Amino acid sequence: MVGHKVTYYIFTDQVSNIPAFTLGTGRKLVTLEAPSYQRWQDVSMRRMEMIRDQSHQRFIHEVDYLVCVDVDMRFSDEVGVEILSIVFGTLHPGFYTASREGFTYERRPESTAYIPRDEGDFYYAGGFFGGGTVEEVYRLTNFCHNAMMVDKERQIEAIWHDESYLNKYFLYQKPTKILSPEYLWDNDFAAPDFLKKRRFVAVSKNHNAIRNKRALQSVSGIEGNLHR
C-alpha cells in the first residue's frame, strides 16, 4: 500500500517480545494482546473471534479497509490497492489447478463447515483475506466464529479449522474479488511458468517443531500453576 496510510495490527500472546520498529510516514504499529492457547488449532481458529470483536470495537473507527494476513509470511513484491474490494479471497497455492473433487473442504454433513461434493467454485486460503470494508470482514469473521462454536458444542472440529469455515462462507457469500496465488505463495510448491511474481510468501519453517514447542510450553505452564 505504498503511498497510503497503513496501520499494522499485530495479535500476539507475547506482547513484550514485539521489537521496536521504525516505520515510514503515515504508518503505525498497534499490538493487540491475544489469549494463549495450548493447541495450535485453537490459535488459528480463535483469530476469527478476535478479528470480529476488534472490528466492532476498534477497526470500524480507525480504518476504511481491513486486510487479514498470517504473521508467518513475508512481502517480497508490491501489494497495492488493486487487492481492495468489498471482500476478497485468495486462491490456495496448493489447489488453484485442482478440480472440485480435489478440494479439501469439510465433507462431514454434521459440521457447519460442510460443503457437498457437487458444490464449490474454488479453494480459498485462510492466510490472506478481507481487503474489504470493515463491516464485511465483521460479517465474515462473525459467521466463521459462530459456526465454530456450534461445531464445538457438537464436539466437531472442521478438517482445516478456520480455513474450512472461510470456504463455507465464500460458498454462498461470493467474494467480490479473487486474488491469484501470486498473492499467497509457498516456495515448497513448484512454481508454474505463468507465476511471474510472488508477492506474499510463506516463511520457511518447521511446522511440527513450532507446534510441539507451543504444546510443551503450555503444559509446562499448567504444571507450574498446579505446583504452586
Secondary structure as a PSIPRED ss2 file (coil, helix, strand):
# PSIPRED VFORMAT (PSIPRED V4.0)

   1 M C   1.000  0.000  0.000
   2 V C   1.000  0.000  0.000
   3 G C   1.000  0.000  0.000
   4 H C   1.000  0.000  0.000
   5 K C   1.000  0.000  0.000
   6 V E   0.000  0.000  1.000
   7 T E   0.000  0.000  1.000
   8 Y E   0.000  0.000  1.000
   9 Y E   0.000  0.000  1.000
  10 I E   0.000  0.000  1.000
  11 F E   0.000  0.000  1.000
  12 T E   0.000  0.000  1.000
  13 D C   1.000  0.000  0.000
  14 Q C   1.000  0.000  0.000
  15 V H   0.000  1.000  0.000
  16 S H   0.000  1.000  0.000
  17 N H   0.000  1.000  0.000
  18 I C   1.000  0.000  0.000
  19 P C   1.000  0.000  0.000
  20 A C   1.000  0.000  0.000
  21 F C   1.000  0.000  0.000
  22 T C   1.000  0.000  0.000
  23 L C   1.000  0.000  0.000
  24 G C   1.000  0.000  0.000
  25 T C   1.000  0.000  0.000
  26 G C   1.000  0.000  0.000
  27 R E   0.000  0.000  1.000
  28 K E   0.000  0.000  1.000
  29 L E   0.000  0.000  1.000
  30 V E   0.000  0.000  1.000
  31 T E   0.000  0.000  1.000
  32 L E   0.000  0.000  1.000
  33 E E   0.000  0.000  1.000
  34 A C   1.000  0.000  0.000
  35 P C   1.000  0.000  0.000
  36 S C   1.000  0.000  0.000
  37 Y C   1.000  0.000  0.000
  38 Q C   1.000  0.000  0.000
  39 R C   1.000  0.000  0.000
  40 W H   0.000  1.000  0.000
  41 Q H   0.000  1.000  0.000
  42 D H   0.000  1.000  0.000
  43 V H   0.000  1.000  0.000
  44 S H   0.000  1.000  0.000
  45 M H   0.000  1.000  0.000
  46 R C   1.000  0.000  0.000
  47 R H   0.000  1.000  0.000
  48 M H   0.000  1.000  0.000
  49 E H   0.000  1.000  0.000
  50 M H   0.000  1.000  0.000
  51 I H   0.000  1.000  0.000
  52 R H   0.000  1.000  0.000
  53 D H   0.000  1.000  0.000
  54 Q H   0.000  1.000  0.000
  55 S H   0.000  1.000  0.000
  56 H H   0.000  1.000  0.000
  57 Q H   0.000  1.000  0.000
  58 R H   0.000  1.000  0.000
  59 F H   0.000  1.000  0.000
  60 I H   0.000  1.000  0.000
  61 H H   0.000  1.000  0.000
  62 E H   0.000  1.000  0.000
  63 V C   1.000  0.000  0.000
  64 D C   1.000  0.000  0.000
  65 Y E   0.000  0.000  1.000
  66 L E   0.000  0.000  1.000
  67 V E   0.000  0.000  1.000
  68 C E   0.000  0.000  1.000
  69 V E   0.000  0.000  1.000
  70 D C   1.000  0.000  0.000
  71 V C   1.000  0.000  0.000
  72 D C   1.000  0.000  0.000
  73 M E   0.000  0.000  1.000
  74 R E   0.000  0.000  1.000
  75 F E   0.000  0.000  1.000
  76 S C   1.000  0.000  0.000
  77 D C   1.000  0.000  0.000
  78 E C   1.000  0.000  0.000
  79 V C   1.000  0.000  0.000
  80 G C   1.000  0.000  0.000
  81 V H   0.000  1.000  0.000
  82 E H   0.000  1.000  0.000
  83 I H   0.000  1.000  0.000
  84 L C   1.000  0.000  0.000
  85 S C   1.000  0.000  0.000
  86 I C   1.000  0.000  0.000
  87 V C   1.000  0.000  0.000
  88 F E   0.000  0.000  1.000
  89 G E   0.000  0.000  1.000
  90 T E   0.000  0.000  1.000
  91 L E   0.000  0.000  1.000
  92 H C   1.000  0.000  0.000
  93 P C   1.000  0.000  0.000
  94 G C   1.000  0.000  0.000
  95 F C   1.000  0.000  0.000
  96 Y C   1.000  0.000  0.000
  97 T C   1.000  0.000  0.000
  98 A C   1.000  0.000  0.000
  99 S C   1.000  0.000  0.000
 100 R H   0.000  1.000  0.000
 101 E H   0.000  1.000  0.000
 102 G H   0.000  1.000  0.000
 103 F C   1.000  0.000  0.000
 104 T C   1.000  0.000  0.000
 105 Y C   1.000  0.000  0.000
 106 E E   0.000  0.000  1.000
 107 R C   1.000  0.000  0.000
 108 R C   1.000  0.000  0.000
 109 P C   1.000  0.000  0.000
 110 E C   1.000  0.000  0.000
 111 S C   1.000  0.000  0.000
 112 T C   1.000  0.000  0.000
 113 A C   1.000  0.000  0.000
 114 Y E   0.000  0.000  1.000
 115 I C   1.000  0.000  0.000
 116 P C   1.000  0.000  0.000
 117 R C   1.000  0.000  0.000
 118 D C   1.000  0.000  0.000
 119 E C   1.000  0.000  0.000
 120 G C   1.000  0.000  0.000
 121 D C   1.000  0.000  0.000
 122 F C   1.000  0.000  0.000
 123 Y C   1.000  0.000  0.000
 124 Y E   0.000  0.000  1.000
 125 A C   1.000  0.000  0.000
 126 G C   1.000  0.000  0.000
 127 G C   1.000  0.000  0.000
 128 F E   0.000  0.000  1.000
 129 F E   0.000  0.000  1.000
 130 G E   0.000  0.000  1.000
 131 G E   0.000  0.000  1.000
 132 G E   0.000  0.000  1.000
 133 T E   0.000  0.000  1.000
 134 V H   0.000  1.000  0.000
 135 E H   0.000  1.000  0.000
 136 E H   0.000  1.000  0.000
 137 V H   0.000  1.000  0.000
 138 Y H   0.000  1.000  0.000
 139 R H   0.000  1.000  0.000
 140 L H   0.000  1.000  0.000
 141 T H   0.000  1.000  0.000
 142 N H   0.000  1.000  0.000
 143 F H   0.000  1.000  0.000
 144 C H   0.000  1.000  0.000
 145 H H   0.000  1.000  0.000
 146 N H   0.000  1.000  0.000
 147 A H   0.000  1.000  0.000
 148 M H   0.000  1.000  0.000
 149 M H   0.000  1.000  0.000
 150 V H   0.000  1.000  0.000
 151 D H   0.000  1.000  0.000
 152 K H   0.000  1.000  0.000
 153 E H   0.000  1.000  0.000
 154 R C   1.000  0.000  0.000
 155 Q C   1.000  0.000  0.000
 156 I C   1.000  0.000  0.000
 157 E C   1.000  0.000  0.000
 158 A C   1.000  0.000  0.000
 159 I C   1.000  0.000  0.000
 160 W C   1.000  0.000  0.000
 161 H H   0.000  1.000  0.000
 162 D H   0.000  1.000  0.000
 163 E H   0.000  1.000  0.000
 164 S H   0.000  1.000  0.000
 165 Y H   0.000  1.000  0.000
 166 L H   0.000  1.000  0.000
 167 N H   0.000  1.000  0.000
 168 K H   0.000  1.000  0.000
 169 Y H   0.000  1.000  0.000
 170 F H   0.000  1.000  0.000
 171 L H   0.000  1.000  0.000
 172 Y H   0.000  1.000  0.000
 173 Q C   1.000  0.000  0.000
 174 K C   1.000  0.000  0.000
 175 P C   1.000  0.000  0.000
 176 T C   1.000  0.000  0.000
 177 K E   0.000  0.000  1.000
 178 I E   0.000  0.000  1.000
 179 L E   0.000  0.000  1.000
 180 S C   1.000  0.000  0.000
 181 P H   0.000  1.000  0.000
 182 E H   0.000  1.000  0.000
 183 Y H   0.000  1.000  0.000
 184 L C   1.000  0.000  0.000
 185 W E   0.000  0.000  1.000
 186 D C   1.000  0.000  0.000
 187 N C   1.000  0.000  0.000
 188 D C   1.000  0.000  0.000
 189 F C   1.000  0.000  0.000
 190 A C   1.000  0.000  0.000
 191 A C   1.000  0.000  0.000
 192 P C   1.000  0.000  0.000
 193 D C   1.000  0.000  0.000
 194 F C   1.000  0.000  0.000
 195 L C   1.000  0.000  0.000
 196 K C   1.000  0.000  0.000
 197 K C   1.000  0.000  0.000
 198 R C   1.000  0.000  0.000
 199 R C   1.000  0.000  0.000
 200 F E   0.000  0.000  1.000
 201 V E   0.000  0.000  1.000
 202 A E   0.000  0.000  1.000
 203 V C   1.000  0.000  0.000
 204 S C   1.000  0.000  0.000
 205 K C   1.000  0.000  0.000
 206 N C   1.000  0.000  0.000
 207 H H   0.000  1.000  0.000
 208 N H   0.000  1.000  0.000
 209 A H   0.000  1.000  0.000
 210 I H   0.000  1.000  0.000
 211 R H   0.000  1.000  0.000
 212 N H   0.000  1.000  0.000
 213 K H   0.000  1.000  0.000
 214 R H   0.000  1.000  0.000
 215 A H   0.000  1.000  0.000
 216 L H   0.000  1.000  0.000
 217 Q H   0.000  1.000  0.000
 218 S H   0.000  1.000  0.000
 219 V H   0.000  1.000  0.000
 220 S H   0.000  1.000  0.000
 221 G H   0.000  1.000  0.000
 222 I H   0.000  1.000  0.000
 223 E H   0.000  1.000  0.000
 224 G H   0.000  1.000  0.000
 225 N H   0.000  1.000  0.000
 226 L H   0.000  1.000  0.000
 227 H H   0.000  1.000  0.000
 228 R C   1.000  0.000  0.000
